[in-house]
């Protein structure tokens, strides 16, 4: 996802145990907010990184160096979630190599996917992912875009019982799939669901986010910048002064804090290959989140 060159209901949720508040991002050693994974009670940092397109690079050191720094900054801020997939070209291999080179596998919450048809093909693909990621256990294995989910779910359940994966989930990234996704969420028990959600793409607020909260399913949000288009659209505009009331200093943080204001959201995974953008994104994991009144102002702001 391309990015511009220029980027200019926490209290109640913390009381409910959904968010662990940390010190201000300006304080040395601060760590970002965390939210609870309902299936286990484990706490997960609220801002991670996606690898679609951004980590699909060759083996040249000069191409991989910025990505190593992206991961270093993620971990330094207390983040952990790295989302990837076999469909993302060389991304799995790049992530595996970078984590091994930096000896930081223990800092990462690796989420990847199975994206093929047929039980045996799924097993082969997941084994390949483990080899590429240089790990014998995946934190979250997701059925990508619901592809042949009935064939893969028994394998995911068996692998979870065996300790090969820690959590299982499903994903999609388009509004056109929401009806099917809702049916699958109701039909089976999932630890995670990954869905599209952004300030200009709020359809999941109607049924999917409430359903996830009802069924105890953790939510990872993809495309929080509206597929990149919304962020590019806003990049030439001045950030409203009132955005500073929640510590927001860039449009990226503005958009991410909108998503994270929803208590059903566990983690958001904006993609980037630029260390400075990773640092910017991470700031959305600190400080306050919009209340209902500010959320309305945010929606109105992008409608102008």
C-alpha positions in Angstrom: 0.0 0.0 0.0 1.6 3.3 -1.0 1.9 6.1 1.5 2.3 9.9 1.2 5.7 11.4 1.9 4.1 14.0 4.3 1.9 13.2 7.4 1.0 16.1 9.3 -13.5 5.4 24.8 -10.3 4.7 26.6 -11.4 5.3 30.2 -14.4 3.1 30.1 -12.7 0.4 28.1 -9.7 0.2 30.5 -12.1 -0.1 33.4 -13.8 -3.0 31.6 -10.4 -4.8 31.2 -10.5 -4.6 27.4 -7.5 -2.2 27.2 -4.5 -1.9 29.4 -3.4 1.7 29.5 0.3 2.6 29.5 2.3 5.8 30.1 2.3 8.6 27.5 4.2 7.8 24.3 6.4 10.8 25.2 7.8 9.1 28.3 10.9 6.9 27.9 10.2 3.2 27.9 6.5 3.6 27.3 4.6 0.7 25.8 1.5 0.9 23.8 -2.0 -0.1 24.8 -3.0 -3.8 24.8 -6.3 -5.5 24.4 -7.5 -8.9 25.5 -7.8 -11.9 23.2 -11.2 -13.3 24.4 -10.3 -16.9 23.7 -7.3 -16.9 26.1 -7.1 -13.7 28.0 -3.7 -13.0 26.5 -3.0 -9.3 25.9 -2.1 -8.1 22.4 -0.6 -4.8 21.5 -3.1 -2.7 19.5 -0.9 -1.6 16.5 0.9 -4.2 14.4 2.1 -4.2 10.8 0.8 -5.8 7.6 3.2 -7.1 4.9 1.0 -7.1 1.8 3.2 -5.6 -1.0 5.5 -3.8 1.4 7.5 -6.9 2.4 7.4 -8.5 -1.0 11.0 -7.6 -1.9 14.0 -9.5 -3.2 17.1 -10.6 -1.3 19.1 -7.5 -1.7 20.3 -6.1 1.7 19.5 -2.5 0.6 15.8 -3.6 0.0 15.5 -5.5 3.3 17.3 -3.0 5.5 14.3 -0.6 5.8 12.0 -3.5 6.6 14.4 -4.7 9.4 14.1 -1.2 10.8 10.3 -1.3 10.5 10.3 -4.4 12.7 12.8 -3.0 15.1 10.7 0.0 15.7 7.5 -2.1 16.1 9.2 -4.2 18.8 10.8 -1.2 20.5 7.4 0.4 21.0 6.0 -2.8 22.5 4.2 -4.0 19.3 4.3 -7.6 18.2 1.7 -8.5 15.5 3.1 -9.2 12.0 0.5 -10.2 9.5 1.5 -12.0 6.3 0.3 -14.7 3.8 1.5 -17.1 1.1 -0.3 -14.8 -1.4 2.0 -11.9 -0.5 4.9 -13.0 -2.7 8.2 -13.2 -0.8 6.8 -11.6 2.4 6.8 -14.7 4.5 10.4 -15.5 3.6 11.5 -11.9 4.3 9.8 -11.8 7.7 11.3 -15.2 8.6 14.8 -14.1 7.5 14.6 -10.7 9.3 13.4 -12.2 12.6 16.1 -14.9 12.5 18.8 -12.4 11.7 17.8 -10.1 14.6 17.0 -13.0 16.9 13.6 -11.5 17.6 11.2 -14.3 16.9 10.2 -14.3 20.6 9.0 -10.7 20.2 6.7 -11.4 17.3 3.1 -12.5 17.2 3.2 -14.1 13.7 -0.2 -14.2 11.9 -0.2 -15.9 8.5 -2.8 -17.7 6.4 -3.8 -20.7 4.4 -4.9 -19.8 0.9 -5.6 -22.8 -1.3 -8.2 -25.4 -1.9 -8.2 -29.0 -0.5 -7.1 -30.4 2.8 -3.8 -31.8 1.6 -2.9 -28.7 -0.3 -3.6 -26.6 2.8 -1.4 -28.8 5.0 1.4 -28.5 2.5 1.0 -24.7 2.2 1.0 -24.3 6.0 4.1 -26.4 6.4 5.8 -24.3 3.7 4.8 -21.1 5.6 6.5 -22.5 8.8 9.7 -23.2 6.9 9.7 -19.8 5.3 9.0 -18.1 8.6 11.6 -20.2 10.3 9.3 -21.3 13.2 7.8 -24.5 14.4 4.7 -22.7 15.8 2.5 -20.0 14.2 0.7 -17.7 16.6 -2.3 -17.2 14.4 -3.3 -19.3 11.3 -6.1 -17.7 9.3 -8.2 -19.1 6.4 -7.5 -16.4 3.8 -10.6 -14.8 2.3 -12.7 -17.9 3.4 -11.1 -20.0 0.7 -12.3 -23.6 1.2 -12.7 -23.0 4.9 -14.6 -26.2 5.6 -11.7 -28.2 4.3 -9.1 -26.4 6.4 -10.9 -25.9 9.7 -10.4 -29.5 11.0 -6.7 -29.2 10.3 -6.5 -25.9 12.1 -8.3 -27.4 15.1 -6.0 -30.4 15.1 -2.9 -28.3 14.8 -4.0 -26.0 17.6 -4.5 -29.1 19.9 -1.0 -30.3 18.9 0.5 -26.8 19.6 1.6 -26.1 16.1 -0.6 -23.0 16.0 -1.9 -21.0 19.0 -5.0 -19.4 17.5 -7.2 -20.0 14.4 -9.1 -17.5 12.4 -10.7 -16.3 9.2 -10.3 -13.2 7.0 -11.7 -11.1 4.3 -11.1 -7.6 3.0 -14.2 -6.6 1.1 -17.7 -5.4 2.0 -19.2 -7.8 -0.6 -18.1 -10.8 1.5 -19.6 -9.6 4.8 -22.8 -11.6 4.5 -20.8 -14.8 4.0 -18.4 -13.9 6.7 -21.2 -13.3 9.1 -22.6 -16.7 8.4 -19.3 -18.4 8.9 -18.7 -16.5 12.2 -22.1 -17.8 13.4 -21.6 -21.3 12.2 -18.3 -22.0 13.9 -16.2 -20.8 16.8 -13.2 -18.7 15.8 -10.4 -17.2 17.9 -9.9 -14.3 15.4 -11.5 -12.6 12.5 -9.7 -10.2 10.2 -11.8 -7.6 8.4 -11.6 -4.3 6.5 -12.6 -1.2 8.6 -11.7 2.5 8.0 -13.2 5.9 8.6 -14.6 5.8 5.0 -15.5 2.1 5.2 -17.7 1.5 8.2 -20.0 -1.3 7.2 -18.6 -3.7 9.8 -20.0 -1.5 12.5 -23.5 -2.7 11.7 -23.2 -6.5 12.2 -19.7 -7.9 12.2 -18.0 -6.0 15.0 -21.0 -6.5 17.4 -21.1 -10.2 16.4 -17.4 -10.6 17.1 -17.9 -9.0 20.6 -20.9 -11.2 21.2 -19.1 -14.4 20.2 -15.8 -13.6 21.9 -13.8 -13.3 18.7 -10.7 -11.1 18.6 -10.7 -8.6 15.6 -7.7 -7.7 13.5 -8.4 -4.7 11.2 -6.9 -4.5 7.7 -7.1 -1.6 5.3 -7.5 1.0 8.1 -6.5 3.8 5.6 -9.3 2.8 3.2 -6.9 0.8 1.0 -4.5 3.8 1.1 -6.8 6.0 -0.9 -8.2 7.9 2.0 -4.8 8.7 3.5 -3.6 10.0 0.1 -6.7 12.1 -0.2 -6.2 13.7 3.2 -2.4 14.2 3.0 -2.7 17.6 1.4 -5.1 18.9 4.0 -4.4 20.4 7.4 -5.1 18.2 10.3 -7.9 19.8 12.4 -6.7 21.5 15.6 -9.2 19.5 17.7 -7.4 16.2 16.7 -4.7 17.2 19.2 -7.2 16.6 22.1 -6.4 12.9 21.8 -2.7 13.4 21.0 -3.1 13.0 17.3 -0.3 14.6 15.2 -0.9 13.1 11.7 -3.7 11.9 9.5 -2.4 8.3 9.8 -2.8 8.5 13.6 -6.2 10.2 13.1 -7.5 7.2 11.0 -6.0 4.6 13.2 -7.4 6.1 16.4 -10.8 6.1 14.8 -10.6 2.3 14.2 -9.2 1.7 17.7 -12.0 3.7 19.3 -14.2 0.7 18.7 -13.9 -1.7 21.7 -14.5 -4.8 19.5 -11.2 -4.1 17.7 -8.2 -5.9 19.1 -5.4 -4.8 16.8 -4.9 -2.8 13.6 -2.3 -3.7 11.0 -1.4 -0.8 8.7 1.2 -1.9 6.1 4.4 0.0 5.5 7.9 -0.4 4.3 9.1 3.0 5.7 10.5 3.1 9.2 9.3 6.7 9.7 5.7 5.7 8.8 6.0 2.8 11.2 6.9 5.2 14.0 4.0 7.4 13.0 1.5 4.6 13.0 2.7 3.3 16.3 1.8 6.5 18.0 -1.9 5.6 17.5 -1.3 2.9 20.2 -0.7 5.5 22.9 -2.8 8.1 24.7 -6.6 8.6 24.5 -9.1 7.5 21.9 -12.1 9.4 20.5 -15.3 9.5 22.4 -18.7 9.4 20.7 -18.8 13.2 20.1 -15.3 13.2 18.5 -16.1 10.2 16.4 -19.0 12.2 14.8 -16.6 15.1 14.2 -14.1 12.7 12.5 -16.8 11.3 10.2 -17.9 14.8 9.3 -14.3 15.9 8.7 -13.6 13.4 5.9 -17.0 14.1 4.3 -16.0 17.7 3.6 
